[in-house]
Amino acid sequence: MKLPSITTHFFAAAIVTVILLLIYASVQQGYRSVANDPQIQIARDLSNNISRGKPAVFQNDSVDLSTSLGVFTEVFDKNGKPLQSTGFLNGIFPKPPAGVFEFTNANNEDAITWQPQANVRMAMVFEKVAAPGEGFVAAGRSLKETEVRESNLLRMIEIAWFVCILMLAVHLSIQSFILKRAAKTHQ
């Protein structure tokens, strides 16, 4: 068998791998970006309302963050202490790390993935509030469904990669067989 044939198949396998990794990364980032969409709108609306002197209006009664997929909202003072929340984790208001508030204070907004405990991951958006006594608002929701989609996507990419590599291996085997047969007939 000729060396260029093996080299060609190796580079074809590398190209397939890169393309499938790019597809995975693109779709995964799309899934994760969309996970913030309702929270951005809710947090900005809540921040604007409070900044204009309107009361914080919470639509949900309460959301158990360990089990619910619902969106929750939260109001914090200027030091990051929870003042009001529709979300509860183990019976208390969730309190994100202080660094979130430092970043939000400097940049007016922060979108994060936060895992306060095992099996609880949330997509959260924080907004700075320009109102006395209140410093920040947040809206968040569970990433459970997004992570299920990401897991399914990864499985599909793995299957597609395996099928492509298998097809390249079959092609290489057939090509090798044909070349060996041709070499025997020319002897």
Secondary structure, 3 states (H helix, E strand, C coil): CCHHHHHHHHHHHHHHHHHHHHHHHHHHHHHHHHCCHHHHHHHHHHHHHHHCCCCCCCCCCCEECCCCCCCEEEEECCCCCEEEECEEECCECCCCCHHHHHHHHHHCEEEEEEEEECCEEEEEEEEEEEECCEEEEEEEEECHHHHHHHHHHHHHHHHHHHHHHHHHHHHHHHHHHHHHHHHHHCC
